[in-house]
Amino acid sequence: MSKKQIIQSDMSSLLSAEEIAEIDAELAHVPYKSGAAIDALKIVQAKRGWVSDECLRGIARHLEMSDEELEGVATFYNLIYRRPVGEKVILFCDSVSCWISGCDDIKTAISQRLGIDYGETTSDNSYTLLPVPCLGACDRAPVMMIGDELVTHIDDEKVTALFGKAIRRAEE
Ligand code: FES
């Protein structure tokens, strides 16, 4: 095995065998290895919750990309988390339709209930709050995603129903 192959193998070992197998399955569907970049990042994030620098390097080596190239993909695609996040990520839409529908007040209410601002995670690690561009449900604004769930027509009642429990949990 060449020195280059050994280095590549070492870096790939930052990923689990399961992750590598899933990434390799994606590679079968793309003409170039870099074409699987987003799927590879998603695979690792699904297992670990976020993509660390070490994992990013492992993926980059496996896809024969530079760290910088893959970092560019990860940064451009705003659903890849490069820092640890809570058990559930709240993707809060602050684009124009949601803004016109009063999303600023809703966001303030959520921030007050959870005690976090954009980019922060609750002390019990339950939620991370992040802004996101349009979620494609403008006709049902204001809108947010909580994990995989789309929440539409958000109002104070929904905020209380969704996060009242979180507050009690944090206070316990
Ligand atoms: S602007 Fe919020 S979903 Fe489109």
Residues whose N, C-alpha, C, O or C-beta is under 5 A from the ligand:
A	BS01	FES	C93 S95 V96 S97 C98 C134 L135 G136 A137 C138 A141 V143
